[in-house]
Amino acid sequence: METITITTEFIKLQDLLKFTHAAASGGEAKVVIQDGQVSVNGEICTMRGKKIHAGDRVSFAGREWTVRREA
């Protein structure tokens, strides 16, 4: 599991996939999210604008990230 550190209150799911290079573009992120290939906290999420907060876990393509917020 990888840890992603954010300095804002949240990061959108599609932006997290782009930030981690799990998706090459916003268009690719949109497709994999809407196809049900991404899970947030163990549940499939099809909302690309889903707000991911500190403590959330995101999984896609055999990779998993946990988000933490830097104060």
N, C-alpha and C positions, 0 to 999 in steps of 0.2 A: 504494500500500500504506500502510495506517495502522499505527501502533505503539500497542499497548495496554500500559500499565505496571501491573504487579501488585506488591503488597508481601508476598504470601504465596508459599508454595512452588509453588502451582498454582492454576488456576481451572478449574472444570468447564465443559465445552463449552456446555451450555445457558445457564450464567450469563454466559459471554462474549457469546453472541448477545443476551441481554437487556441487558447492560451497554453494548453498542455500538448498541443500538436497532435491530438487524437483525431482532429478533423483539419483538413487542409484549408478549408474556407468556411465562411458562414453558410453557404449553400449546402456544403457537405454535412455540416453540423445539423442543419434543418432537416435534411433527409433522414439521417440516422436516428434523430430524436423522434420525428414523426412516424418512423417505421417501427418504433417500440424497441429499439436496440439499446437504450440507455436506461439505467435504473438509478433512482435517488432514494437513499435510505432503504434499499431492498425492494422497492416497488418500481415497476415500469413507469416512466414519465414520458409523455408525448408533448409536453408544453416546452417549446424551445426558450421561452422567456421566463421559465421557472426561476424564482430567486433562490439561490443557494447561499445559505448562511453558515457561519462558523459552526462546526460540529456535524454538518451534513456529510454524507458519503455518496459518491457518484461512481458508478461502474459502467464500463463500456469496453467491448472487445478484449476481455481478459485483463483489463487494467482497472485499478480502483484508486480513487483519490479521496482524501479527507480534507476538509477546508478548515483553516484556522484564521482568526483575525489578529492582525498585529495592532497593538494599541497605539 
